[in-house]
Every structure is written in C-alpha cells, then in structure tokens.
Amino acid sequence: MLIHLNDVLSCEEKTISRAIDLEMDSFDSDLGSFPFIKKEPVELTITNLGEEKLRIEAETAFTAAVPCDRCLEEVEISLELAISKEVDMKQTAEGRIEDLDETDFVIGYNLDVDKLVYSEILVNWPMKTLCREDCKGICRKCGTNLNHSSCSCDTVELDPRMAVIAEIFKNSN
C-alpha cells in the first residue's frame, strides 16, 4: 500500500498515525514462498523532523508457515517487527545510492509500506528453522521422517576416500 507523504511534509513537526493492512499474503524470497497464517495491521507513525526529513516508525507481527530444515514438516514462525527509519526527502535516488542508503520503500513522495515491511522481514528471517531442537530429520535413502518412525536402511556411511579399499575387501571374500 502506498502512503502519500505530501500531507506530513506540509508542516514541520506534523505527525500522522495509521493502522494499515499488509497487502502481501506471503513472504517470497530466493528461499521460497512462505504463506502468512496470521498477520496484524502495520501501526505506522510518520513524523516530519523539519528540513524535509521524516522519521518512519512501524510495528507489526505475523506468523508464517515454514518447512523444518531437517524433516520438512510445517512449522509456524512468529516475528514481531519494530521499524524506525529516518529519510531525507531532499536527497535524490542517485544520492541515496551513493550514500548506500537503502530506502527503496520511498518512491518519489510515496511510502510503500509492503516494501518497508518486506525489507525488515528479510533482515530478521531465521537462519535455520527446526520443528524441535532434537529433530531427527528424514532418512537419506528412503525418505522416512525419523521423528515418527524408524527405517531399516543401512545408515553406515564410509569415508569416500576409503571406497577403493572397501571394494578390495568386498571382492576378496
């Protein structure tokens, strides 16, 4: 959703507050698409700091369905986001790039709330997701979820550098 910033820029120290519903229904990245099970509105506050500088503050929370990294069962991940950014509206897009300012959520005089939240989700996304700490994962050979049952697959893995020696012993019998 786009929020027009002209209103807050019209007067120094002006503040606007709004509750905005997120338009995105899932978090889509190179890792995959993770649907939101539950999402709260974004509590957005924009304050004019003077000299065409804005402080953008936002809070939201959501729960997403993410597969466990070991057994692939769906896990509910909850994230609470508290965002606080300062944006200099006098700066051009090229100037922001030169200053390494990553404000791609401000387009002209509009604030893209979904892009703001997306970039914060990307930074706060967990590195590893497990259904439980002692998750056993799945069998590499038959695909059985080892949390629910065991399988009769041979789990001995030999060092691949010793494969030639193991082959010699197997042929000598």
VOPAGU-2260 file (C-alpha; in pm, 1 decimal, decimal comma):
REM VOPAGU-2260
SITE   aa  ch    i         X         Y         Z
SITE  MET   A    0       0,0       0,0       0,0
SITE  LEU   A    1     125,6     345,2     -90,8
SITE  ILE   A    2     103,8     630,3     160,5
SITE  HIS   A    3     130,3     982,5      21,3
SITE  LEU   A    4     388,0    1182,2     218,1
SITE  ASN   A    5     286,4    1528,5      90,9
SITE  ASP   A    6      45,6    1575,0     381,4
SITE  VAL   A    7     308,5    1516,7     651,6
SITE  LEU   A    8     570,1    1720,2     461,0
SITE  SER   A    9     341,1    2024,7     450,4
SITE  CYS   A   10     409,9    2126,5     810,3
SITE  GLU   A   11     713,5    2083,3    1039,7
SITE  GLU   A   12     667,1    1853,6    1338,5
SITE  LYS   A   13     345,9    1716,2    1188,4
SITE  THR   A   14     275,9    1355,0    1274,0
SITE  ILE   A   15      34,7    1110,6    1117,8
SITE  SER   A   16     -52,0     769,2    1259,0
SITE  ARG   A   17    -239,9     494,9    1078,7
SITE  ALA   A   18    -312,5     125,4    1104,3
SITE  ILE   A   19    -257,1     -27,7     760,4
SITE  ASP   A   20    -332,1    -379,4     644,7
SITE  LEU   A   21     -47,1    -557,3     466,0
SITE  GLU   A   22    -129,6    -642,3     106,6
SITE  MET   A   23     121,1    -927,8      85,0
SITE  ASP   A   24     -12,3   -1269,7     185,8
SITE  SER   A   25     325,1   -1447,2     189,0
SITE  PHE   A   26     695,2   -1381,1     221,5
SITE  ASP   A   27     853,3   -1460,6    -115,9
SITE  SER   A   28    1231,6   -1478,4    -147,3
SITE  ASP   A   29    1503,0   -1692,7    -304,3
SITE  LEU   A   30    1442,1   -1939,6     -20,4
SITE  GLY   A   31    1084,5   -1999,6    -133,6
SITE  SER   A   32     733,0   -1874,2     -67,3
SITE  PHE   A   33     611,2   -1881,9     291,5
SITE  PRO   A   34     239,6   -1807,2     341,2
SITE  PHE   A   35     121,9   -1593,8     632,0
SITE  ILE   A   36    -108,9   -1782,1     864,6
SITE  LYS   A   37    -182,9   -1475,5    1073,0
SITE  LYS   A   38     -87,5   -1110,2    1026,1
SITE  GLU   A   39    -154,4    -794,9    1221,0
SITE  PRO   A   40    -200,3    -448,8    1073,6
SITE  VAL   A   41     105,4    -225,5    1049,8
SITE  GLU   A   42      90,9      50,8    1311,2
SITE  LEU   A   43     257,6     332,0    1118,0
SITE  THR   A   44     371,0     670,9    1251,1
SITE  ILE   A   45     534,4     927,7    1024,0
SITE  THR   A   46     683,6    1243,2    1177,3
SITE  ASN   A   47     817,0    1548,7     995,3
SITE  LEU   A   48    1151,1    1632,8    1161,5
SITE  GLY   A   49    1196,9    1954,8     963,2
SITE  GLU   A   50    1419,7    2031,9     667,3
SITE  GLU   A   51    1234,0    1766,0     463,9
SITE  LYS   A   52    1343,3    1480,7     690,1
SITE  LEU   A   53    1096,1    1218,2     804,6
SITE  ARG   A   54    1102,2     959,6    1080,4
SITE  ILE   A   55     908,7     648,9     984,1
SITE  GLU   A   56     817,2     412,2    1265,8
SITE  ALA   A   57     617,2      94,9    1222,6
SITE  GLU   A   58     524,0    -209,1    1426,7
SITE  THR   A   59     364,9    -530,8    1312,7
SITE  ALA   A   60     363,5    -903,7    1382,4
SITE  PHE   A   61     284,6   -1208,3    1174,4
SITE  THR   A   62     303,2   -1585,8    1172,6
SITE  ALA   A   63     429,7   -1770,6     865,4
SITE  ALA   A   64     429,1   -2139,0     768,4
SITE  VAL   A   65     788,9   -2253,0     709,5
SITE  PRO   A   66     915,4   -2610,2     646,0
SITE  CYS   A   67    1155,4   -2755,5     903,6
SITE  ASP   A   68    1510,3   -2760,9     766,0
SITE  ARG   A   69    1558,8   -3125,0     867,6
SITE  CYS   A   70    1226,5   -3308,0     828,6
SITE  LEU   A   71    1028,5   -3064,7     606,7
SITE  GLU   A   72     724,6   -3057,8     837,3
SITE  GLU   A   73     545,2   -2725,3     852,5
SITE  VAL   A   74     646,6   -2502,2    1143,5
SITE  GLU   A   75     477,1   -2179,1    1248,8
SITE  ILE   A   76     731,6   -1896,7    1280,5
SITE  SER   A   77     620,1   -1576,7    1455,3
SITE  LEU   A   78     803,5   -1248,9    1402,5
SITE  GLU   A   79     742,5    -914,1    1567,0
SITE  LEU   A   80     888,9    -619,0    1381,5
SITE  ALA   A   81     968,1    -274,9    1520,9
SITE  ILE   A   82    1092,6     -44,2    1246,5
SITE  SER   A   83    1244,3     301,0    1282,9
SITE  LYS   A   84    1392,9     481,5     981,7
SITE  GLU   A   85    1489,6     838,2     901,3
SITE  VAL   A   86    1453,5     953,0     541,4
SITE  ASP   A   87    1593,2    1268,1     385,5
SITE  MET   A   88    1341,5    1365,1     119,1
SITE  LYS   A   89    1580,0    1625,4     -34,8
SITE  GLN   A   90    1816,3    1352,6    -144,8
SITE  THR   A   91    1778,5    1219,1    -497,8
SITE  ALA   A   92    1761,2     849,2    -580,4
SITE  GLU   A   93    2117,2     866,5    -715,2
SITE  GLY   A   94    2235,4    1040,7    -397,0
SITE  ARG   A   95    2081,3     764,2    -185,1
SITE  ILE   A   96    2266,4     503,3    -388,1
SITE  GLU   A   97    2595,2     689,3    -344,0
SITE  ASP   A   98    2539,1     712,3      33,9
SITE  LEU   A   99    2444,6     341,4      42,6
SITE  ASP   A  100    2105,9     442,0     180,4
SITE  GLU   A  101    1868,7     152,5     121,4
SITE  THR   A  102    1538,0     337,3     116,3
SITE  ASP   A  103    1378,6     161,0    -179,6
SITE  PHE   A  104    1048,1     183,8       9,0
SITE  VAL   A  105    1023,2     559,1     -67,5
SITE  ILE   A  106     925,3     622,7    -428,3
SITE  GLY   A  107     905,5     994,1    -503,5
SITE  TYR   A  108     673,4    1129,2    -232,9
SITE  ASN   A  109     510,5     793,6    -160,4
SITE  LEU   A  110     589,4     534,8     105,7
SITE  ASP   A  111     543,7     170,8       1,3
SITE  VAL   A  112     451,1       2,8     331,0
SITE  ASP   A  113     481,0    -350,8     190,8
SITE  LYS   A  114     839,6    -286,4      71,3
SITE  LEU   A  115     927,6    -137,6     410,9
SITE  VAL   A  116     797,5    -445,7     593,4
SITE  TYR   A  117     945,8    -686,9     334,8
SITE  SER   A  118    1298,3    -549,9     383,8
SITE  GLU   A  119    1265,7    -586,7     762,2
SITE  ILE   A  120    1136,7    -943,5     729,4
SITE  LEU   A  121    1433,7   -1022,7     505,8
SITE  VAL   A  122    1677,5    -896,7     770,6
SITE  ASN   A  123    1500,0   -1072,5    1059,6
SITE  TRP   A  124    1422,5   -1406,0     887,8
SITE  PRO   A  125    1562,1   -1700,2    1088,7
SITE  MET   A  126    1875,1   -1866,6     950,1
SITE  LYS   A  127    1751,9   -2213,9    1043,5
SITE  THR   A  128    1403,5   -2339,7    1120,5
SITE  LEU   A  129    1352,1   -2657,5    1321,7
SITE  CYS   A  130    1027,2   -2818,6    1433,7
SITE  ARG   A  131    1206,7   -2902,7    1759,5
SITE  GLU   A  132    1567,1   -2895,3    1880,8
SITE  ASP   A  133    1610,6   -3273,8    1865,9
SITE  CYS   A  134    1458,2   -3314,5    1517,1
SITE  LYS   A  135    1597,3   -3633,3    1360,1
SITE  GLY   A  136    1521,6   -3529,2    1001,4
SITE  ILE   A  137    1446,3   -3769,4     717,7
SITE  CYS   A  138    1628,4   -4082,6     603,0
SITE  ARG   A  139    1862,9   -4002,5     315,3
SITE  LYS   A  140    1779,4   -4328,7     140,7
SITE  CYS   A  141    1405,7   -4390,5     179,6
SITE  GLY   A  142    1273,3   -4050,1     292,2
SITE  THR   A  143    1105,9   -4170,8     611,8
SITE  ASN   A  144    1050,0   -3898,1     870,7
SITE  LEU   A  145    1266,7   -4029,7    1154,7
SITE  ASN   A  146    1070,0   -3828,6    1414,1
SITE  HIS   A  147     765,5   -4052,1    1356,0
SITE  SER   A  148     919,4   -4390,5    1282,2
SITE  SER   A  149    1248,5   -4559,2    1212,7
SITE  CYS   A  150    1352,0   -4734,9     894,4
SITE  SER   A  151    1568,2   -5038,7     820,3
SITE  CYS   A  152    1808,1   -4858,3     586,5
SITE  ASP   A  153    2181,5   -4903,0     633,9
SITE  THR   A  154    2292,0   -4577,1     797,2
SITE  VAL   A  155    2664,0   -4652,4     796,7
SITE  GLU   A  156    2842,4   -4404,2     575,6
SITE  LEU   A  157    3200,2   -4479,3     489,4
SITE  ASP   A  158    3457,6   -4216,2     413,9
SITE  PRO   A  159    3450,1   -4181,8      32,0
SITE  ARG   A  160    3829,6   -4174,3      27,7
SITE  MET   A  161    3825,8   -4533,3     157,1
SITE  ALA   A  162    3580,8   -4661,8    -107,5
SITE  VAL   A  163    3859,1   -4827,3    -312,8
SITE  ILE   A  164    3988,2   -5019,0      -8,4
SITE  ALA   A  165    3633,4   -5124,9      84,6
SITE  GLU   A  166    3583,1   -5252,3    -271,2
SITE  ILE   A  167    3907,4   -5460,4    -247,1
SITE  PHE   A  168    3789,1   -5625,9      75,3
SITE  LYS   A  169    3442,1   -5690,5     -71,0
SITE  ASN   A  170    3595,3   -5860,0    -379,3
SITE  SER   A  171    3836,9   -6073,2    -172,2
SITE  ASN   A  172    3553,1   -6260,6       5,7
